[in-house]
């Protein structure tokens, strides 16, 4: 039998919070410029995607251990060095020990190298070196298995710093339906000093540095990659021109284990579709480790050295997906386990679709400026903070967050995450106005947070106008279900929050009924139920953590009308404010 209201009030002192009236938030969320996004037609030529070639026009190169044979004057052979000096199609098969294929043709020529059961090893240089051409295509012949390996310290032979198994000074495209195994014990897997394009093939790369490294862009479609990299899986950056550094990926499978970042774009990153399994710096358990002792070591082992002039930081960035500028995801499946942020941009992040399973030693999603989630399924089971950005907009999606600090944090002004922020006023709500300029806007989606810090921390303003949001917070520490500096407004949607009492805030303004109730300390797994005067259940929620307050709001709650809240076997009736 449920206890009476008077006994309920005596035992756990149930009462309505006092709300401070403040000006309603009208901000509907920051907008993000995605004009940088490109279509595949803009990125790939017909020849990029077509690996076919005429056998009658093909020059054949036969590798013979420490030498090679070719009857065409377009190829010169000096021991184990093979030089392609003219435009054409060149089919390569056989094995070459401690040798290299060098492309040194005219600047207006196009060269296609077909690897058809080719194996090239070098102890001190690149098995394939593109010095001069207009563009080079490396085609993996259908059904072929090919391998390139560089197994020692690179010894430079000209003015260029050659430091990869495939090193190209010119535009480079890899296509076809065969496979390519690359080992580079002292350098990168594939380096391109211009645009790197991959439109087919299966790649298995083990290297001391970046698996794929390009200056201007990396453009990928319809490939499969397994990479074990001593630094980044994919890295695109131009130190001389910050407008370069664009990465595009569609319809590809990527399994990346990296000591550094999984995918790092010096400018923008655009992902359309594909499957991504990314492990960085051993995963979230190494989150407090800012640099790795084995950084730069082959397959994560210390002791390897790099004799080239590659510029490397003293500390390792170990993020899953990273862009200096915009990061746009339109689809794909992502399993990301990182010591640092799982998804990160120094500017903006936009998620239009995708399935995300995330373990992060820092933030699940981080944007220095704007983080916008429009749709998708996001499951962040480990993080310091789940979502962080100056301006955060959530319009849709299914989002689950487990965080050791804040669930959602708009870090405007001074970030006081996990310390309660600048609440001001009395202990029951209404933070004072401040100079903080962060914002959180939730207009749709389904969000569940299990946060050991604040559930929603807006160093600025909070507006909820739609969606279904649940916050499950702790009773210990200076934490709160809601923490905002300027205003917290709800105009629509459903909100359910449980957590600590000491530093609690409720909404400062609302256009629908709000319940803000202190319950005393209640054990985890004790259900909360809200019913109307006819006994209809409007809310039913079982918090996974102990709690001392309950905040409820939905369009079904009418201001001034009475409702009954039940916590375990204790209940009370109150008016919605």
MARDO-800159 format. One record per residue (C-alpha): residue in one letter; x, y, z. Coordinates in steps of 0.2 Angstrom, whole numbers, plus 5000, padded with zeros to 4 digits. Each point is the difference from the previous one (the first is absolute). Layout:
N
AXYZ ...
END
This chain:
577
X500050005000 X500750174995 X500450125015 X498950165002 X500650174993 X500350075017 X501149855005 X500950014983 X500450195003 X500749965018 X501049864995 X500950064984 X499550185000 X499250014982 X499850184994 X499950104984 X501650094995 X499950194998 X500350054982 X500850174996 X499150094986 X501250054986 X499950054982 X499649854989 X501349944988 X499650034981 X501649924993 X499549864988 X501749934999 X501650054991 X500149974981 X501449914992 X500750044983 X500249834990 X500350084983 X501749925000 X499249834997 X500349924983 X499149874989 X501049854994 X499850074982 X501150155005 X501349895008 X500349854988 X500449994982 X499349864989 X501749934999 X500250015019 X498649885001 X500449894985 X501449885002 X499849924983 X501550014987 X500449944983 X501149855000 X500650034983 X500750175005 X500849935016 X501850005004 X500549845010 X501350015014 X500649835007 X500850015017 X501449875002 X500750015018 X501550124999 X499650064982 X498550024988 X499749984982 X499050124988 X500150014981 X499350184998 X501150154999 X498750095011 X500949915014 X501850005005 X500749875013 X501650025010 X500249855011 X498550005012 X499550184995 X498650014987 X499750174993 X498450044990 X500450154989 X498550024989 X498150005000 X499149844999 X499349845008 X501349895009 X499649835007 X501149945014 X500149825006 X501349895010 X501150045014 X501450135002 X501250005015 X500750165006 X499450104985 X498850144995 X498950054986 X500350194996 X498850114989 X501050144992 X499050054985 X499550164992 X498950125011 X498549984988 X500049814999 X498849885008 X500849845006 X499049845005 X500949875010 X499149835001 X500549895015 X499649824995 X500849895012 X501550125004 X501149995016 X501350145002 X501150025015 X501250135004 X501250025015 X500350194999 X498850074988 X498250014993 X499549854990 X499050124989 X500650184997 X499150124989 X501150154996 X499250084985 X498449984990 X498450084998 X499149865009 X500449825005 X498749865002 X500549845009 X498749874996 X499849845010 X499649874987 X498449905003 X500449855012 X501850055002 X501050005016 X501450135001 X501250055013 X501250155003 X501250015015 X501350125006 X500949925014 X501450125005 X500550185002 X499750114985 X501650054991 X499650164989 X500649994982 X499450174994 X499350175006 X498449925006 X499749925017 X499449834995 X499249925016 X498649884995 X499849844991 X499050094986 X500750184999 X499350124987 X500450184996 X498550004988 X498149965000 X499849825004 X498549884997 X499949825006 X498649904993 X499549824995 X499349855009 X501649915006 X500950015016 X501650105006 X501049965016 X501150145006 X501349995013 X501150165004 X501049975016 X500850185000 X498750114991 X498350024993 X499049884990 X499450114985 X500650184999 X499350124986 X500650185000 X498550054989 X498349924999 X499849815006 X498549914992 X499549825004 X498549924991 X500249825002 X501149865008 X500349925016 X501550075010 X500949935015 X501350135007 X501249985014 X501150155003 X500950115012 X499250164995 X498450054991 X499249864990 X499350134987 X500950174999 X499650144988 X500350184998 X498450064991 X498649885001 X499649815003 X498549944990 X499349835004 X498649894993 X499749824999 X501549935009 X500449895015 X501550045012 X500849925014 X501350125008 X501249985014 X500950175001 X501350075012 X499250174998 X498450044990 X498949894990 X499650134987 X500950175001 X499750144988 X500950175003 X500850144990 X501250105011 X500250134986 X498150034997 X498749975013 X498650004987 X500649824995 X499849855011 X498349934995 X499549825002 X498549924992 X499449825003 X498649904993 X499449825000 X501649935007 X500549885015 X501450065011 X500849915014 X501350125008 X501149985015 X501050155002 X501250075013 X499450174995 X498450064992 X498949884990 X499650124986 X500750185001 X499650144988 X501050165000 X498450094993 X498449914998 X499449825002 X498449934990 X499449825003 X498549944989 X499949825005 X501049855004 X500549895015 X501450075012 X500849915014 X501350115008 X501149975015 X501250155006 X501449995012 X499449845008 X498250075003 X499150105013 X500949925015 X501550094995 X499150175000 X501150085013 X501649964990 X500350154989 X501549934991 X500549824997 X501749935005 X499949894984 X499650154989 X500749984982 X500549825004 X499749874987 X498349915004 X500050105016 X501749945006 X501350125006 X501750014992 X499750044982 X500750154993 X499550124985 X501550074991 X498950114989 X499550185003 X498249965004 X499350135012 X499449915016 X499350075016 X500749955017 X498249955005 X498949884992 X498250054995 X498949855002 X498350054993 X498949894990 X499350124987 X500950175000 X499850154989 X500850175002 X498550084991 X498349924997 X499649825003 X498549934991 X499249835002 X498649954989 X500049815003 X500949855005 X500449885014 X501350055013 X500849915014 X501250115008 X501149975015 X501250155004 X501250065014 X499450184994 X498450074992 X499149884989 X499450134988 X500850175000 X500150164991 X500950165003 X498550084992 X498349914997 X499349835000 X498449954991 X499249835001 X498649974988 X499949815002 X501149855005 X500149865014 X501350045013 X500749895014 X501350105010 X501249985014 X501050165003 X501350045013 X499550194998 X498450064990 X498949904990 X499750144988 X500950175001 X499950164989 X500950155005 X498650104992 X498449914995 X499449825002 X498449964991 X499149835001 X498649984988 X499749815000 X500949845003 X500349875014 X501350055012 X500549895015 X501450075010 X500449875014 X501650085006 X500550195000 X500650145011 X498650114992 X498849934988 X499750154988 X501050165001 X500050164990 X499750195001 X498349984992 X499249835000 X498449974990 X499149835001 X498549994987 X499849815000 X500849835002 X500149875014 X501450055012 X500649905015 X501450085011 X501049935015 X501350135006 X501150025015 X499750194999 X498650104991 X498949914988 X499850154988 X501150155003 X499950174991 X501750075004 X499750184998 X501150125010 X501049925014 X499649815000 X499549955017 X499549834996 X499649895015 X500250145012 X498250074999 X500450154990 X499450175005 X498349975007 X499750155011 X498350045007 X499249895013 X500449815001 X498449954991 X500450084983 X500250154989 X501850024996 X500650184998 X500350084983 X501849994995 X501150034985 X500049824995 X499549984982 X499749814998 X498449934996 X499149834999 X498449984990 X499049845000 X498649994987 X499849824997 X500749825002 X500149885015 X501450035012 X500549905015 X501450065012 X500849915014 X501250145006 X501150005015 X500250194998 X498650124994 X498749924989 X499950164989 X501250145003 X499750164990 X501350135002 X498850124993 X498249954995 X499049844999 X498449984990 X499049844998 X498650014988 X499749824995 X500749825001 X500049885015 X501450045012 X500549905015 X501450045013 X500549885013 X501350095011 X500949965017 X499650065017 X501850035005 X501150154996 X499650174993 X498949944986 X498350044993 X498849934988 X499950174992 X501450135001 X499950164990 X500750185002 X498850114991 X498349914998 X499249834998 X498449994990 X498849864995 X498750044987 X499649824994 X500649825001 X500149885015 X501350025013 X500449885015 X501450035012 X500649935016 X501650045010 X500850105014 X499150135011 X501350115006 X500450104985 X498449974990 X499250114987 X498449994992 X499350084984 X500050195001 X498650024988 X498749884992 X498549994988 X499449845008 X499849925017 X501649975010 X500249895016 X501650045010 X499949895015 X501349965015 X499849825005 X501449975013 X501249874996 X499249864990 X500949844995 X500449954982 X498749904991 X498550085010 X498750054987 X499350174998 X498250014993 X498950154997 X498149994997 X498650124997 X498450025010 X499249864990 X501449885005 X500850004982 X501849975000 X501050144992 X501749955005 X500849845006 X501950005002 X501249895010 X501750105003 X501549895000 X500950115013 X499450065017 X499250175000 X499450155010 X499050104988 X498849974986 X499750124985 X498649964988 X499250104986 X499049964984 X498650074990 X498849895009 X500350105016 X498950155002 X500650145011 X498850025015 X499349824999 X500349875013 X501049844998 X500549865011 X501949955001 X500449835007 X501849965005 X500149815005 X498549985012 X499950195005 X498950124991 X499550185000 X498850124990 X500650174993 X499650134987 X501150014985 X500950174999 
END
